[in-house]
Structure formats: structure tokens, C-alpha cells
């Protein structure tokens, strides 16, 4: 329901502002700009879906091999004791537990192309367990929040963009991003668990979350001892090694169990194609709304108002130049990426605003895009508290991003 109101707001606010610009200031081209932006966004949504088709086919085929070969089931049994506390309705040892872990692991390693199809496969599994097929279950919402919070251990793409923009130390945002994205994920888990009455004091859940905190701390310590070249090498190499290891391991498990791995792959790939087609209308809906809001000038007006408010309160406005990236990130990943590059071009890659835009980019994920695609792929219409919990994680991550930016670079 909240997503419905937000969608209406984008169009209503954009149209009203454009009407004022047309009537008061005589900007006759504003309505045409909004119409063109909407058309371009619709085309872009289709192209994104089309581009996902091959990747979805690949990874859903690989996941089908893993399921029939027993690799996903074994992974699920190993993870069940801890993750079942966050997903109490998932039966012990159910394959969807392994699918969710694969998606989360891909996100953590910055493997976006792999994470989306793995996540869509996990959503299909959760939908099979869902008793109300048009309404998001608690487990679906928890899984979505884990995705929208955007936990990323290796922000390869951000580091690459900083290097291209001439940053003196492209990797200097690595630890700040890790701290901000971990804050986002932890907040998302806590808020969603509170909303769903999950006992966070449970011993196994406490051990799992405590272990995650310890692992992040250890990773921060390890990377902080590397020089720039070593950090870049380890970050990029680990992603590729992990990806191929998963594929080969799943194929090996299938061959060991004497299944027809080629046939299993083709069967899964067919599902990937149909999933890509199903998400098109949902993707068109959200991207068109965002495009209209931006083309009307509403986004720019909102930023200017925030900057004036901070100035009036006597606050530091150095970080406001990075704010467009923060506001855009929950709406559009490509839009936020463009605004991040724009901030580095305008203020310099080593300025506070330039660095903070990179931390914003890595601290959370595209909440509305993920909600539209993941829920749309299984026909969910009633999202319940998914949007509110996802945005709560975003706010925590973006707030933490500002704090760590001033801590490291202020």
C-alpha cells in the first residue's frame, strides 16, 4: 500500500510543479520534458529486462543444477540453525534457505549480475511456501530487507569509478562503505525483526549476528593493512574466483549424483526467460515514476530546500553536494551512479562531497527497484511493511555514511 502512495506522489508532485513552471514562469517545454523522460524510462525498463534475460537464464540454470545435485540442499541444512531464526516459517533444510544465502553472498561480493537471478529464484521458493499468494509473507519481507540494505563487502564498481575519475586513493572509501552498509543491514534486521516479533535475544541468532560483526571487523582489519594495489587486486579477483567456484561446484555435485546436468541447466534457463518477461511491467512502473519526478525539477527543488534548511540551522553544508546520490539510490541504481560521478566531477573525487557520494552509493541498494522486480516476479501486490522496513534500513545506512565520511575525511 505504501508503494502505491509513493508511486502516486511521484506523478502528482511532478505534475503540479511542472504546472507551476508552465503557468508562472512560462516554461512551455517542461511537460514535453516529462513526457519524453517517461517514454525514455519505459524503453530503458524494457532494455534492462531484456539485458537480464541472458543472466537470469544462466544463473537459474546453474541453481537448478545445484538443486537437483543436492548442493543447495546441503547448503540449506548447514545454514538452517542460524538463518531459521530470521525466517521462522521456512521448514528446516528447505532448499530456499540455500538459495537465499547464495543471493546474499553474491550481494556481499558485489556480484550484481548474479545476485538478481539468485534472488528471484529464492523469491519463487518463498512464494511456494506463501499461503496468501498476492500478499508478501514475513519471510519474503525479511529477505527483501536484507537485499535492499545492500550489504557489500567488496565495492568493486565504486573503486573502479573513483580510479577513472582520478582519485589519489581510489580504495580509501572501502572501510567507510563497509561500516555504512553494515549499519544499514543491521538496522534493517532489527527493525524487521521487531515488526515481525522475532526474538533477537535468541542464543543462535545472537551468535550469528555477533559472528557477522566479528567477521566484518576482521575484514576491515585485513584490508586496512593492504596497500592500494593489493586491495584492488584482492577485491576484483575474489569476485571472479567465487563466481566460477560456485558454477563448477554445482556442476560437480550434479555429475557426482549422476543427473543430466545439461538438461537441468536448460530447464532452469527456461524459467529465467519467463521471469524476465514477468518483471517488465513492474520495472516500467517504478522507473517511469522516478523519471517524471526528476524531469519536473522536483528532485532538484527538494535538494535546494534541504540545503537552505541546514544553512539556516547553522550546519555544515559540505556534504549536501552528495545528497542527490543518497536521494536517488533507493529509486534508481543507474541514476545514483550517474549522480555519484557528477558529484566527483563537480567537487572533485577527493572532496568530502565526492567521497561521500561514493559511500552513499555503496551503503544501500535500490529499494524500490528491488521491491518492484522481486515482488513483481511472483505476483505480490500487497507488500505490507516491506517498504517501511526497507526505507528504515536506507535511512540508517545513509546516516551512518555521513557520520563515517566526517570521521574519515571531515
C-alpha beads as a LAMMPS data file, in Angstrom:
LAMMPS data file: protein, C-alpha beads

410 atoms
409 bonds

1 atom types
1 bond types

-500.0 500.0 xlo xhi
-500.0 500.0 ylo yhi
-500.0 500.0 zlo zhi

Masses

1 110.0

Atoms # bond

1 1 1 0.000 0.000 0.000
2 1 1 2.817 2.428 0.853
3 1 1 4.451 1.769 -2.516
4 1 1 1.138 2.714 -4.156
5 1 1 1.055 6.066 -2.334
6 1 1 4.706 6.776 -3.153
7 1 1 4.070 5.997 -6.830
8 1 1 1.110 8.384 -6.898
9 1 1 3.179 11.049 -5.114
10 1 1 5.921 10.962 -7.749
11 1 1 3.426 11.699 -10.520
12 1 1 1.307 14.188 -8.556
13 1 1 4.265 16.198 -7.219
14 1 1 5.984 16.172 -10.591
15 1 1 2.871 17.290 -12.477
16 1 1 1.979 20.071 -10.002
17 1 1 5.493 21.502 -10.061
18 1 1 5.579 21.334 -13.856
19 1 1 2.208 23.118 -13.970
20 1 1 3.582 25.924 -11.800
21 1 1 6.650 26.225 -14.026
22 1 1 4.414 26.362 -17.089
23 1 1 1.837 28.881 -15.789
24 1 1 4.038 31.117 -13.610
25 1 1 7.378 31.102 -15.417
26 1 1 6.208 30.222 -18.921
27 1 1 8.456 27.164 -19.294
28 1 1 6.452 25.628 -22.110
29 1 1 8.850 22.733 -22.609
30 1 1 8.560 21.242 -19.131
31 1 1 5.592 18.994 -19.925
32 1 1 7.333 17.730 -23.057
33 1 1 10.458 17.036 -20.997
34 1 1 8.419 14.964 -18.545
35 1 1 6.696 13.061 -21.336
36 1 1 9.994 12.336 -23.070
37 1 1 11.545 11.249 -19.755
38 1 1 8.642 8.873 -19.153
39 1 1 8.975 7.373 -22.646
40 1 1 12.740 7.007 -22.294
41 1 1 12.323 5.368 -18.875
42 1 1 9.782 2.883 -20.253
43 1 1 12.193 1.969 -23.038
44 1 1 15.041 1.723 -20.538
45 1 1 12.967 -0.582 -18.313
46 1 1 12.363 -2.930 -21.243
47 1 1 16.039 -2.879 -22.194
48 1 1 17.036 -3.670 -18.598
49 1 1 14.651 -6.616 -18.562
50 1 1 15.928 -7.756 -21.934
51 1 1 19.511 -7.460 -20.709
52 1 1 18.637 -9.529 -17.650
53 1 1 17.251 -12.381 -19.747
54 1 1 20.594 -13.999 -20.508
55 1 1 21.931 -13.563 -16.988
56 1 1 18.706 -14.884 -15.469
57 1 1 18.795 -17.890 -17.774
58 1 1 22.423 -18.605 -16.832
59 1 1 22.006 -18.389 -13.059
60 1 1 18.637 -20.056 -12.828
61 1 1 20.086 -22.880 -14.890
62 1 1 23.052 -23.139 -12.525
63 1 1 20.722 -23.054 -9.496
64 1 1 18.601 -25.858 -10.970
65 1 1 21.734 -27.999 -11.300
66 1 1 22.579 -27.178 -7.691
67 1 1 19.109 -28.159 -6.502
68 1 1 18.950 -31.464 -8.395
69 1 1 22.544 -32.259 -7.493
70 1 1 21.923 -31.685 -3.779
71 1 1 24.368 -28.766 -3.344
72 1 1 21.677 -26.224 -2.490
73 1 1 20.016 -28.632 -0.058
74 1 1 23.316 -29.292 1.715
75 1 1 23.923 -25.557 1.993
76 1 1 20.431 -25.075 3.390
77 1 1 20.951 -27.735 6.077
78 1 1 24.230 -26.108 7.119
79 1 1 22.704 -22.619 7.361
80 1 1 19.334 -23.520 8.858
81 1 1 20.250 -23.279 12.573
82 1 1 21.099 -19.568 12.327
83 1 1 19.006 -18.275 9.441
84 1 1 15.835 -20.059 10.543
85 1 1 15.576 -17.544 13.392
86 1 1 15.157 -14.793 10.802
87 1 1 12.935 -16.958 8.571
88 1 1 10.853 -18.972 11.059
89 1 1 8.251 -20.130 8.507
90 1 1 10.807 -21.834 6.240
91 1 1 10.950 -25.589 7.015
92 1 1 14.265 -26.904 8.286
93 1 1 16.559 -27.916 5.441
94 1 1 14.341 -26.405 2.737
95 1 1 16.318 -25.574 -0.463
96 1 1 15.150 -21.941 -0.411
97 1 1 17.468 -21.353 2.554
98 1 1 20.443 -22.159 0.359
99 1 1 19.063 -20.006 -2.456
100 1 1 18.723 -17.016 -0.142
101 1 1 22.246 -17.477 1.134
102 1 1 23.614 -17.609 -2.422
103 1 1 21.852 -14.338 -3.218
104 1 1 23.108 -12.637 -0.056
105 1 1 26.645 -13.888 -0.688
106 1 1 26.554 -12.562 -4.266
107 1 1 25.437 -9.152 -2.999
108 1 1 28.185 -9.099 -0.388
109 1 1 30.794 -9.729 -3.074
110 1 1 29.364 -7.066 -5.394
111 1 1 28.219 -9.643 -7.975
112 1 1 25.080 -7.727 -9.025
113 1 1 24.502 -9.723 -12.204
114 1 1 24.489 -12.947 -10.208
115 1 1 22.602 -11.607 -7.181
116 1 1 19.413 -10.643 -9.030
117 1 1 18.644 -14.016 -10.652
118 1 1 19.620 -15.844 -7.468
119 1 1 17.281 -13.566 -5.523
120 1 1 14.425 -14.120 -7.969
121 1 1 14.915 -17.860 -7.656
122 1 1 14.752 -17.548 -3.867
123 1 1 11.554 -15.481 -4.146
124 1 1 9.960 -18.255 -6.190
125 1 1 10.813 -20.691 -3.420
126 1 1 9.384 -18.392 -0.754
127 1 1 6.227 -17.920 -2.834
128 1 1 5.707 -21.690 -2.869
129 1 1 5.640 -21.572 0.944
130 1 1 3.430 -18.476 0.997
131 1 1 -0.206 -19.179 1.875
132 1 1 -1.544 -15.840 0.570
133 1 1 -0.200 -15.621 -2.961
134 1 1 -0.939 -11.922 -3.519
135 1 1 0.445 -10.797 -0.132
136 1 1 4.082 -10.684 0.972
137 1 1 4.904 -13.125 3.767
138 1 1 7.114 -12.198 6.739
139 1 1 9.930 -14.300 5.296
140 1 1 9.685 -12.520 1.951
141 1 1 9.877 -9.130 3.653
142 1 1 12.917 -10.100 5.734
143 1 1 14.636 -11.386 2.599
144 1 1 13.796 -8.190 0.693
145 1 1 15.164 -6.010 3.501
146 1 1 18.411 -7.986 3.510
147 1 1 18.650 -7.164 -0.196
148 1 1 17.618 -3.517 -0.025
149 1 1 20.052 -2.827 2.824
150 1 1 22.771 -3.650 0.292
151 1 1 25.430 -5.332 2.457
152 1 1 28.546 -5.193 0.267
153 1 1 31.936 -6.387 1.432
154 1 1 33.783 -5.604 -1.800
155 1 1 32.533 -2.417 -3.597
156 1 1 34.458 -3.102 -6.809
157 1 1 32.398 -0.816 -9.079
158 1 1 32.738 2.219 -6.787
159 1 1 36.504 1.739 -6.568
160 1 1 36.722 1.481 -10.363
161 1 1 34.758 4.718 -10.852
162 1 1 36.980 6.538 -8.369
163 1 1 40.070 5.334 -10.202
164 1 1 38.626 6.528 -13.524
165 1 1 37.867 9.949 -12.018
166 1 1 41.491 10.355 -10.914
167 1 1 41.149 9.854 -7.147
168 1 1 44.506 9.848 -5.351
169 1 1 43.474 6.735 -3.391
170 1 1 40.501 5.040 -5.124
171 1 1 40.207 2.497 -2.305
172 1 1 40.113 4.997 0.556
173 1 1 36.302 4.708 0.750
174 1 1 36.390 0.927 1.228
175 1 1 36.264 0.852 5.032
176 1 1 33.712 3.715 5.283
177 1 1 31.441 1.915 2.805
178 1 1 31.778 -1.332 4.749
179 1 1 30.835 0.379 8.014
180 1 1 27.866 2.217 6.460
181 1 1 26.458 -0.796 4.630
182 1 1 26.831 -2.980 7.729
183 1 1 24.918 -0.370 9.764
184 1 1 22.172 -0.421 7.128
185 1 1 21.871 -4.214 7.177
186 1 1 21.951 -4.472 10.955
187 1 1 19.272 -1.773 11.276
188 1 1 17.140 -3.496 8.645
189 1 1 17.309 -6.815 10.506
190 1 1 16.489 -5.207 13.862
191 1 1 13.547 -3.137 12.554
192 1 1 12.057 -6.026 10.582
193 1 1 12.565 -8.486 13.442
194 1 1 10.847 -6.046 15.809
195 1 1 7.933 -5.632 13.387
196 1 1 7.606 -9.407 12.995
197 1 1 8.065 -10.182 16.725
198 1 1 11.269 -12.172 16.159
199 1 1 13.261 -12.715 19.352
200 1 1 16.620 -11.002 18.809
201 1 1 17.807 -12.315 22.190
202 1 1 17.754 -15.889 20.858
203 1 1 21.150 -17.500 21.505
204 1 1 21.730 -18.827 17.978
205 1 1 20.573 -15.629 16.341
206 1 1 22.787 -13.633 18.705
207 1 1 25.756 -15.815 17.819
208 1 1 25.061 -15.379 14.105
209 1 1 24.783 -11.582 14.323
210 1 1 27.759 -11.403 16.679
211 1 1 29.764 -13.578 14.319
212 1 1 28.840 -11.282 11.425
213 1 1 30.035 -8.263 13.407
214 1 1 33.294 -10.055 14.196
215 1 1 33.777 -11.094 10.558
216 1 1 33.263 -7.515 9.342
217 1 1 35.720 -6.274 11.942
218 1 1 38.294 -8.848 10.842
219 1 1 37.808 -7.945 7.180
220 1 1 38.214 -4.244 7.938
221 1 1 41.439 -5.001 9.811
222 1 1 42.797 -7.197 6.978
223 1 1 42.086 -4.669 4.219
224 1 1 43.379 -1.763 6.288
225 1 1 46.809 -3.447 6.242
226 1 1 46.910 -3.687 2.417
227 1 1 48.271 -1.093 0.029
228 1 1 46.114 0.277 -2.787
229 1 1 47.286 -2.150 -5.479
230 1 1 46.859 -5.208 -3.256
231 1 1 43.395 -4.129 -2.152
232 1 1 42.252 -3.613 -5.753
233 1 1 43.696 -6.986 -6.779
234 1 1 42.115 -8.898 -3.905
235 1 1 38.730 -7.166 -4.352
236 1 1 38.409 -7.867 -8.062
237 1 1 39.964 -11.343 -8.022
238 1 1 37.847 -12.667 -5.166
239 1 1 34.618 -11.872 -7.032
240 1 1 35.645 -13.776 -10.167
241 1 1 37.068 -16.723 -8.231
242 1 1 33.905 -17.047 -6.136
243 1 1 31.672 -16.916 -9.190
244 1 1 33.433 -19.688 -11.104
245 1 1 33.867 -21.808 -7.974
246 1 1 30.080 -21.810 -7.443
247 1 1 29.379 -22.829 -11.049
248 1 1 31.971 -25.621 -11.119
249 1 1 30.984 -26.888 -7.647
250 1 1 27.311 -27.129 -8.624
251 1 1 28.137 -28.922 -11.875
252 1 1 30.457 -31.270 -9.955
253 1 1 27.728 -32.034 -7.408
254 1 1 25.279 -32.789 -10.217
255 1 1 27.752 -35.068 -12.006
256 1 1 28.508 -36.874 -8.732
257 1 1 24.807 -37.556 -8.271
258 1 1 24.621 -38.764 -11.890
259 1 1 21.961 -36.304 -13.041
260 1 1 21.809 -34.905 -16.564
261 1 1 23.389 -31.522 -15.779
262 1 1 22.844 -30.175 -19.293
263 1 1 19.127 -30.946 -19.186
264 1 1 18.844 -29.474 -15.682
265 1 1 20.523 -26.281 -16.855
266 1 1 18.182 -25.909 -19.839
267 1 1 15.110 -26.441 -17.651
268 1 1 16.261 -23.735 -15.256
269 1 1 17.204 -21.388 -18.094
270 1 1 13.643 -21.597 -19.437
271 1 1 12.367 -20.338 -16.089
272 1 1 14.870 -17.478 -16.275
273 1 1 13.419 -16.314 -19.587
274 1 1 9.824 -16.333 -18.327
275 1 1 10.855 -14.472 -15.152
276 1 1 12.496 -11.717 -17.208
277 1 1 9.228 -11.208 -19.106
278 1 1 7.136 -11.105 -15.901
279 1 1 9.103 -8.261 -14.317
280 1 1 8.775 -5.856 -17.288
281 1 1 5.520 -4.105 -16.230
282 1 1 6.699 -3.662 -12.626
283 1 1 10.008 -2.238 -13.760
284 1 1 8.320 0.133 -16.217
285 1 1 6.028 1.390 -13.439
286 1 1 8.761 2.358 -10.982
287 1 1 11.292 3.739 -13.482
288 1 1 8.717 5.911 -15.259
289 1 1 7.556 7.415 -11.940
290 1 1 11.140 8.241 -10.942
291 1 1 11.863 9.768 -14.355
292 1 1 8.792 12.037 -14.193
293 1 1 9.750 13.193 -10.689
294 1 1 13.272 14.067 -11.823
295 1 1 12.280 15.734 -15.122
296 1 1 9.793 18.019 -13.363
297 1 1 12.584 19.512 -11.269
298 1 1 11.094 18.190 -8.022
299 1 1 14.270 16.360 -7.050
300 1 1 16.416 19.476 -7.550
301 1 1 13.919 21.617 -5.611
302 1 1 13.913 19.139 -2.741
303 1 1 17.709 19.299 -2.506
304 1 1 17.804 23.060 -2.541
305 1 1 15.266 23.170 0.273
306 1 1 17.324 20.768 2.375
307 1 1 20.491 22.823 1.820
308 1 1 18.764 26.059 2.841
309 1 1 17.339 24.382 5.934
310 1 1 20.774 23.136 7.019
311 1 1 22.276 26.583 6.416
312 1 1 19.526 28.233 8.474
313 1 1 20.286 25.874 11.354
314 1 1 23.980 26.715 11.157
315 1 1 25.003 23.266 9.999
316 1 1 27.860 22.314 7.696
317 1 1 26.662 22.029 4.081
318 1 1 29.810 20.466 2.587
319 1 1 28.096 17.103 2.386
320 1 1 24.954 18.406 0.640
321 1 1 26.645 18.101 -2.760
322 1 1 26.480 14.318 -2.305
323 1 1 22.820 14.350 -1.296
324 1 1 21.411 13.722 -4.817
325 1 1 23.131 10.330 -4.802
326 1 1 21.552 9.494 -1.430
327 1 1 18.074 10.536 -2.541
328 1 1 18.345 8.719 -5.856
329 1 1 19.859 5.456 -4.586
330 1 1 16.610 3.914 -3.257
331 1 1 14.939 4.784 -6.573
332 1 1 17.442 4.001 -9.321
333 1 1 20.868 2.376 -9.242
334 1 1 21.930 3.779 -12.617
335 1 1 20.593 7.220 -11.686
336 1 1 22.513 7.196 -8.391
337 1 1 25.639 6.046 -10.210
338 1 1 25.359 8.968 -12.611
339 1 1 24.873 11.419 -9.744
340 1 1 27.884 9.927 -7.936
341 1 1 30.053 10.549 -10.997
342 1 1 28.575 14.054 -11.330
343 1 1 29.458 14.823 -7.685
344 1 1 33.056 13.698 -8.236
345 1 1 33.286 15.796 -11.411
346 1 1 31.770 18.880 -9.744
347 1 1 33.510 18.808 -6.361
348 1 1 36.496 16.531 -7.069
349 1 1 36.850 12.798 -6.275
350 1 1 38.849 13.539 -3.107
351 1 1 36.487 16.209 -1.741
352 1 1 34.125 15.390 1.131
353 1 1 31.129 15.527 -1.215
354 1 1 32.886 13.373 -3.817
355 1 1 33.886 10.719 -1.320
356 1 1 30.528 10.808 0.464
357 1 1 28.675 10.267 -2.822
358 1 1 30.705 7.064 -3.233
359 1 1 29.900 5.967 0.329
360 1 1 26.201 6.664 -0.311
361 1 1 26.385 4.580 -3.486
362 1 1 27.843 1.609 -1.626
363 1 1 25.922 1.882 1.651
364 1 1 22.433 0.788 0.485
365 1 1 20.718 -0.713 -2.524
366 1 1 17.895 0.338 -4.872
367 1 1 14.965 -0.303 -2.538
368 1 1 12.083 0.454 -4.912
369 1 1 13.718 -1.281 -7.874
370 1 1 14.259 -4.429 -5.813
371 1 1 10.729 -4.348 -4.414
372 1 1 9.252 -3.900 -7.894
373 1 1 11.338 -6.633 -9.516
374 1 1 11.328 -9.234 -6.738
375 1 1 7.672 -8.908 -5.762
376 1 1 6.637 -8.476 -9.386
377 1 1 8.351 -11.716 -10.393
378 1 1 5.972 -13.730 -8.171
379 1 1 2.850 -11.565 -8.473
380 1 1 2.881 -9.988 -4.995
381 1 1 0.526 -6.982 -4.835
382 1 1 0.245 -6.336 -1.084
383 1 1 3.746 -5.510 0.204
384 1 1 2.677 -4.880 3.844
385 1 1 5.591 -3.386 5.862
386 1 1 8.301 -4.149 3.282
387 1 1 8.676 -0.550 2.064
388 1 1 8.784 0.931 5.577
389 1 1 11.407 -1.559 6.797
390 1 1 13.466 -1.177 3.632
391 1 1 13.458 2.615 3.935
392 1 1 14.379 2.363 7.630
393 1 1 17.475 0.397 6.618
394 1 1 18.226 3.031 3.951
395 1 1 17.975 5.879 6.463
396 1 1 20.309 4.060 8.860
397 1 1 22.842 3.394 6.100
398 1 1 22.766 6.941 4.729
399 1 1 23.040 8.453 8.209
400 1 1 25.972 6.194 9.004
401 1 1 27.547 7.192 5.668
402 1 1 27.542 10.888 6.656
403 1 1 28.967 10.051 10.084
404 1 1 31.838 7.887 8.783
405 1 1 32.612 10.384 5.983
406 1 1 33.206 13.108 8.562
407 1 1 35.091 10.613 10.732
408 1 1 37.492 9.631 7.959
409 1 1 37.584 12.700 5.697
410 1 1 35.977 15.636 7.541

Bonds

1 1 1 2
2 1 2 3
3 1 3 4
4 1 4 5
5 1 5 6
6 1 6 7
7 1 7 8
8 1 8 9
9 1 9 10
10 1 10 11
11 1 11 12
12 1 12 13
13 1 13 14
14 1 14 15
15 1 15 16
16 1 16 17
17 1 17 18
18 1 18 19
19 1 19 20
20 1 20 21
21 1 21 22
22 1 22 23
23 1 23 24
24 1 24 25
25 1 25 26
26 1 26 27
27 1 27 28
28 1 28 29
29 1 29 30
30 1 30 31
31 1 31 32
32 1 32 33
33 1 33 34
34 1 34 35
35 1 35 36
36 1 36 37
37 1 37 38
38 1 38 39
39 1 39 40
40 1 40 41
41 1 41 42
42 1 42 43
43 1 43 44
44 1 44 45
45 1 45 46
46 1 46 47
47 1 47 48
48 1 48 49
49 1 49 50
50 1 50 51
51 1 51 52
52 1 52 53
53 1 53 54
54 1 54 55
55 1 55 56
56 1 56 57
57 1 57 58
58 1 58 59
59 1 59 60
60 1 60 61
61 1 61 62
62 1 62 63
63 1 63 64
64 1 64 65
65 1 65 66
66 1 66 67
67 1 67 68
68 1 68 69
69 1 69 70
70 1 70 71
71 1 71 72
72 1 72 73
73 1 73 74
74 1 74 75
75 1 75 76
76 1 76 77
77 1 77 78
78 1 78 79
79 1 79 80
80 1 80 81
81 1 81 82
82 1 82 83
83 1 83 84
84 1 84 85
85 1 85 86
86 1 86 87
87 1 87 88
88 1 88 89
89 1 89 90
90 1 90 91
91 1 91 92
92 1 92 93
93 1 93 94
94 1 94 95
95 1 95 96
96 1 96 97
97 1 97 98
98 1 98 99
99 1 99 100
100 1 100 101
101 1 101 102
102 1 102 103
103 1 103 104
104 1 104 105
105 1 105 106
106 1 106 107
107 1 107 108
108 1 108 109
109 1 109 110
110 1 110 111
111 1 111 112
112 1 112 113
113 1 113 114
114 1 114 115
115 1 115 116
116 1 116 117
117 1 117 118
118 1 118 119
119 1 119 120
120 1 120 121
121 1 121 122
122 1 122 123
123 1 123 124
124 1 124 125
125 1 125 126
126 1 126 127
127 1 127 128
128 1 128 129
129 1 129 130
130 1 130 131
131 1 131 132
132 1 132 133
133 1 133 134
134 1 134 135
135 1 135 136
136 1 136 137
137 1 137 138
138 1 138 139
139 1 139 140
140 1 140 141
141 1 141 142
142 1 142 143
143 1 143 144
144 1 144 145
145 1 145 146
146 1 146 147
147 1 147 148
148 1 148 149
149 1 149 150
150 1 150 151
151 1 151 152
152 1 152 153
153 1 153 154
154 1 154 155
155 1 155 156
156 1 156 157
157 1 157 158
158 1 158 159
159 1 159 160
160 1 160 161
161 1 161 162
162 1 162 163
163 1 163 164
164 1 164 165
165 1 165 166
166 1 166 167
167 1 167 168
168 1 168 169
169 1 169 170
170 1 170 171
171 1 171 172
172 1 172 173
173 1 173 174
174 1 174 175
175 1 175 176
176 1 176 177
177 1 177 178
178 1 178 179
179 1 179 180
180 1 180 181
181 1 181 182
182 1 182 183
183 1 183 184
184 1 184 185
185 1 185 186
186 1 186 187
187 1 187 188
188 1 188 189
189 1 189 190
190 1 190 191
191 1 191 192
192 1 192 193
193 1 193 194
194 1 194 195
195 1 195 196
196 1 196 197
197 1 197 198
198 1 198 199
199 1 199 200
200 1 200 201
201 1 201 202
202 1 202 203
203 1 203 204
204 1 204 205
205 1 205 206
206 1 206 207
207 1 207 208
208 1 208 209
209 1 209 210
210 1 210 211
211 1 211 212
212 1 212 213
213 1 213 214
214 1 214 215
215 1 215 216
216 1 216 217
217 1 217 218
218 1 218 219
219 1 219 220
220 1 220 221
221 1 221 222
222 1 222 223
223 1 223 224
224 1 224 225
225 1 225 226
226 1 226 227
227 1 227 228
228 1 228 229
229 1 229 230
230 1 230 231
231 1 231 232
232 1 232 233
233 1 233 234
234 1 234 235
235 1 235 236
236 1 236 237
237 1 237 238
238 1 238 239
239 1 239 240
240 1 240 241
241 1 241 242
242 1 242 243
243 1 243 244
244 1 244 245
245 1 245 246
246 1 246 247
247 1 247 248
248 1 248 249
249 1 249 250
250 1 250 251
251 1 251 252
252 1 252 253
253 1 253 254
254 1 254 255
255 1 255 256
256 1 256 257
257 1 257 258
258 1 258 259
259 1 259 260
260 1 260 261
261 1 261 262
262 1 262 263
263 1 263 264
264 1 264 265
265 1 265 266
266 1 266 267
267 1 267 268
268 1 268 269
269 1 269 270
270 1 270 271
271 1 271 272
272 1 272 273
273 1 273 274
274 1 274 275
275 1 275 276
276 1 276 277
277 1 277 278
278 1 278 279
279 1 279 280
280 1 280 281
281 1 281 282
282 1 282 283
283 1 283 284
284 1 284 285
285 1 285 286
286 1 286 287
287 1 287 288
288 1 288 289
289 1 289 290
290 1 290 291
291 1 291 292
292 1 292 293
293 1 293 294
294 1 294 295
295 1 295 296
296 1 296 297
297 1 297 298
298 1 298 299
299 1 299 300
300 1 300 301
301 1 301 302
302 1 302 303
303 1 303 304
304 1 304 305
305 1 305 306
306 1 306 307
307 1 307 308
308 1 308 309
309 1 309 310
310 1 310 311
311 1 311 312
312 1 312 313
313 1 313 314
314 1 314 315
315 1 315 316
316 1 316 317
317 1 317 318
318 1 318 319
319 1 319 320
320 1 320 321
321 1 321 322
322 1 322 323
323 1 323 324
324 1 324 325
325 1 325 326
326 1 326 327
327 1 327 328
328 1 328 329
329 1 329 330
330 1 330 331
331 1 331 332
332 1 332 333
333 1 333 334
334 1 334 335
335 1 335 336
336 1 336 337
337 1 337 338
338 1 338 339
339 1 339 340
340 1 340 341
341 1 341 342
342 1 342 343
343 1 343 344
344 1 344 345
345 1 345 346
346 1 346 347
347 1 347 348
348 1 348 349
349 1 349 350
350 1 350 351
351 1 351 352
352 1 352 353
353 1 353 354
354 1 354 355
355 1 355 356
356 1 356 357
357 1 357 358
358 1 358 359
359 1 359 360
360 1 360 361
361 1 361 362
362 1 362 363
363 1 363 364
364 1 364 365
365 1 365 366
366 1 366 367
367 1 367 368
368 1 368 369
369 1 369 370
370 1 370 371
371 1 371 372
372 1 372 373
373 1 373 374
374 1 374 375
375 1 375 376
376 1 376 377
377 1 377 378
378 1 378 379
379 1 379 380
380 1 380 381
381 1 381 382
382 1 382 383
383 1 383 384
384 1 384 385
385 1 385 386
386 1 386 387
387 1 387 388
388 1 388 389
389 1 389 390
390 1 390 391
391 1 391 392
392 1 392 393
393 1 393 394
394 1 394 395
395 1 395 396
396 1 396 397
397 1 397 398
398 1 398 399
399 1 399 400
400 1 400 401
401 1 401 402
402 1 402 403
403 1 403 404
404 1 404 405
405 1 405 406
406 1 406 407
407 1 407 408
408 1 408 409
409 1 409 410
